Amino acid sequence: MYKTIAYPSWNEMVFGRSIYPVKCGFDLEIGNDLVHPEIKYHPRPGTEKDFDTIYHEYERMTKDILDRCIQLGLPSVVLEIEHVFQLTDNVRWGREITHMTKWLLKEYYDDFGLRGAVRVTVADIRKAENGYRNSKEYEKIIDSFIASAGAGADILSIESTGGKEVFNYAVTRQDLIGCLFAVGILGSLDMEYLWRDIVKVAKELNVIPGGDTDCAHSNSAMFLAGGYTSNELSHTFAALIRAIGAARSLVAFDMGAKGPDKDCGYEGTIIKAITGCPISMEGKSCACAHSSLMGNISAAVCDLWSNEAVQYAEMFGGTTPAVFTEILGYDVAQMNTALKLGYEKVLRDIFIASDELRDPQSFVISPRIAYNIASSIVEGNNYYERALFGLRRVYDELDKAQKDGILKLSLHEKEVLAQCGKIIEELPEDQGKFISSCIDKYRDTVPGFRLDSYGLEGY
């Protein structure tokens, strides 16, 4: 387990630079004085009906992206194949599409010098009721990693969902204890089991074990919180969940992940502070996939800059994958020019200042605050302490900022923060006691929650 953080201060963190850059693909290095665009593209609904249809859909999208790169003179690109269900469920489909994508990327590298890599994100197709371990779905996931790596994937990732069954129950009730249990304990235990196997595959087939993301939990809370007029979930509550999610996502790196982690993990800033590994982030240029209140600040220390996902369609400017490749290309050109001219911290601080005080959620991923959260997380000696210490630190940072008048919260958000503060204060220090109490509470309440999914049969 990580016990120290990688950077001497938050001010040493900046986009395009990481302590441990990653080399992969065709002459690509991530985190060594350059930010690269990472484009993710999804097929149209219905094209997954058979292999030939979806194969040609991905082929068209990939060519559109690579052609736009050459037209604009973009020097590099990372292509992310984020599996739709069918690509993981039918292992051959995912393998063949990965092979085609890597072959096209090689052609453009040989012909035009376009540097690039392929990330494959296998879908987490597991079902809670079938168990997260030792199921047919789990076997398909691992087989998909093996097939993708053998077919040319350079980076392996997943958006794992362990603990989701309890989290869904808890978050809809704004149950902080349940969320802490679901993400901090169950999510971390699932990550340990899953990422041990992913890293093993990556080592055996000589590819990069990238990282995970807490999309299933933290981003679900973010989506529920929404914008200023949304009221399904408190924004303060969502910000607290982000700290727990960071402790969970760190487990991939405990197991041997090297980065870049996944784009939709807004906790990436915290992960980079702890590990020094490169991260992928998304923000304003992922508005095609979802809205957020942190479109600029998320770029502050990124190493890959992503659009999250765009469905294949036609626009005035071309197909959607091509258009968003262009958008990302200009975004990273600005960051890379700042690096070249020595203005990277100026641009980084502009990114931060434009969003830092917009919302509690953007506040906690500000590099200064994220660094403090990271410092607290690594003080933990087990998964519970990591999540608990991160949670406490976020509460303290939010409470101090709103009391000092730096961060303005509505009356409702202040009330939620105060309520959560009381709950946090009463949480037990002992991991075993916390787990036992949560099992008693949720075992017979949450459908699909199985102790053997997390190695908790002894409780």
PyMOL commands that set and color helices and strands:
alter all, ss='L'
color gray80, all
select helices_A, chain A and resi 10-12+47-49+51-72+85-89+91-112+128-130+136-151+164-171+176-204+215-225+235-254+268-275+284-286+297-299+320-341+344-355+360-364+367-377+383-403+411-426+431-442+451-453
alter helices_A, ss='H'
color red, helices_A
select strands_A, chain A and resi 17-24+28-32+36-42+76-82+115-122+155-158+208-211+280-282+304-306+310-311+314-315+318-319
alter strands_A, ss='S'
color yellow, strands_A
deselect
rebuild
show_as cartoon
